[in-house]
Amino acid sequence: MKYTVPFFFFFLVLIGLAGCRVQNNPPELLRLSAQKAYIGDPLTLSGYQFGSDPAVTFGVATSAVTAPISSHDDNTIQLMVPLVAPGSTQIRVRNDQGTSDPLPFIVQQPAPAVATVTPSNGLPGTTVVITGNYLNQITRVRFDTLNAIIKDSSAQKLTVVVPPTMPRGVFALAIETKGGNTSNSFIVSGTPQITSISPLRAKPGTELVIQGQNLTDGIVSINGLTTEKALTTVKDTEIRTSIPATATSGLVTVKVFETLVATSTDTLKIIQPPFITNLLAQDGIAGDKLLVNGRNLRDVTSMTVGNVAASFRIISDTQVEVTIPALTASGAVQISASSIGGTATGTDSFFFYLPPTNLVVTPARQLRGRTLTVSGKNLYRITTVSVSGITVPITSRNEGTDLLIGVPDNAVSGSVIVTSRAGTASAPLVVIQAPVVTSILPAKARTGDRIVVTGDFLLNAQIYFSGSTTPAVDGGKNEDTERWILVPSDAQAGPLRVVNVVGELLTSMFFAPVRLATITDFVPKTAKVAYEVTITGQNLASVTAVRFNGGTSTPATFRISGSSLIAIVPADAVTGQICLINEAGTICSTGTITITK
């Protein structure tokens, strides 16, 4: 019995230890399939308790790199040696239960592998970016025998600078690392570029100027034919050479070190002088297409019409279509064609004409059935003339300057329009007819006031007011569509009579002259507020308001009784004049009325 208690206590301790073992069971790393390997080589790790989601690290602390695992089970892990610094390191396995003890391992780096060298050529001082793999652990980078300036280095990218004293030529770009060496070709020269060639069209024997960059050591070819080196001068931005006698049209190339090639975007054309035989039209206007026949026209570079540059389209070696430009004057001009081979001018003249302008109709006001002279500039090749939309024949013409036409019997005021293929021009024409009145404003006015009569054919017309025997005096505007006239003193209410050279009109609108009211007397001379005062005078029926106090009182109530006006004295009336107001204005009595309390 005395042994039972110790045994039971020991049993409990074993169970506790076993429980702790289950709760914290870190992986155990026992073996590596190799003690050293290159980056990227496969490696097998053996041990225990790797778990379902292990991670493998190379290195220590914050510099540790996690390796990519290809497969694993509880006792084995397959992986690739990650990209870590070559040399001695440590490998550990980690899972959610903890981290294994490390095993030593030596990382071997392969020789550098170059994928790209950008750029593949460049001048001294050029920055060169090399991409690939295993580009770290650099011991030396050189261009031939000269060391490069290393700006930046990583396993996948290396940035260097071409040595400033490097001569031009093709050299080896060598990269030396702890893992090995590699070499690529590099041309110490700028990439040649042709920005322009001049001229673009030339005869054999003409000097050809090539502008560009990095042209030093360049050899020139024209459509594959190399130019004479003795006749060529080369600078870095310019090459001058002579076009060989056997050269043919084509692109120009410059080759540097047999590898770097620049090609012109323009084609050099070798041409012969043009010749014009005849024109297929004798006259025309701006924008016309003129066919020009001749020889050696395929290489024409410019066409002129009357010394003005014209756009053109080459149809064949014997025909060009020229677009007639907008010349500044009408007249006969010559057609010329130019190329690098020379200039040819046709023997046939070409008559160019502009649209008619500055049109003037004489007289500007005319009766139906009468003649008109239409003058202006550029009245060449006029095809039609119309008067207020009616086409009329041309009776006679002086080409370019004037035309004679007639006014149709049914014509109305409008425009005289002349038309040629070049364009049209117009000028206003008033075809005089009987007067028309559309409005009289105002319809009421005082003697001497100005009224406005609108309508048509009113220019110089005589306008009579009803009751007046003489024409109204002009008020400042005398036009066909608007007249200003002054109201005469003898004007009476009624229509206006308007007379012009064709006829006369009695307006349907009435005009009423407006005259001031007059006060001849009033009774009584003394009154109280609300008393009636009888006023006699003239034009009392037109009164619109009566005021006492010399016109400052409130309006008085009033009525017309026969030929008199009866007003009631307002409450604010005081002794003073009585004033009558109508459309013509205000009139006040000469005498005063006394207002008593």
Beta strands, then each sheet from edge to edge (+ up, - down):
strand 1: 28-32
strand 2: 36-38
strand 3: 42-48
strand 4: 55-58
strand 5: 65-66
strand 6: 69-72
strand 7: 76-80
strand 8: 87-95
strand 9: 98-99
strand 10: 103-108
strand 11: 113-118
strand 12: 121-122
strand 13: 127-133
strand 14: 138-143
strand 15: 146-147
strand 16: 149-153
strand 17: 157-161
strand 18: 169-177
strand 19: 180-188
strand 20: 193-198
strand 21: 201-202
strand 22: 207-213
strand 23: 218-222
strand 24: 225-226
strand 25: 233-234
strand 26: 238-242
strand 27: 250-256
strand 28: 260-270
strand 29: 275-279
strand 30: 283-284
strand 31: 289-295
strand 32: 302-305
strand 33: 308-310
strand 34: 312-316
strand 35: 319-323
strand 36: 331-339
strand 37: 342-352
strand 38: 357-362
strand 39: 365-366
strand 40: 371-379
strand 41: 384-387
strand 42: 390-392
strand 43: 396-398
strand 44: 400-406
strand 45: 414-420
strand 46: 423-431
strand 47: 436-441
strand 48: 444-445
strand 49: 450-456
strand 50: 462-464
strand 51: 474-478
strand 52: 482-486
strand 53: 494-499
strand 54: 504-513
strand 55: 518-523
strand 56: 526-528
strand 57: 532-538
strand 58: 545-547
strand 59: 558-561
strand 60: 564-568
strand 61: 579-582
strand 62: 585-588
strand 63: 594-596
sheet 1: 1+ 3- 7+ 6-
sheet 2: 2+ 10+ 8- 4+ 5-
sheet 3: 2+ 10+ 8- 9+
sheet 4: 11+ 13- 17+ 16-
sheet 5: 12+ 19+ 18- 14+ 15-
sheet 6: 20+ 22- 26+ 25-
sheet 7: 21+ 28+ 27- 23+ 24-
sheet 8: 29+ 31- 35+ 34-
sheet 9: 30+ 37+ 36- 32+ 33-
sheet 10: 38+ 40- 44+ 43-
sheet 11: 39+ 46+ 45- 41+ 42-
sheet 12: 47+ 49- 52+ 51-
sheet 13: 48+ 54+ 53- 50+
sheet 14: 55+ 57- 60+ 59-
sheet 15: 56+ 63+
sheet 16: 58+ 61- 62+
end
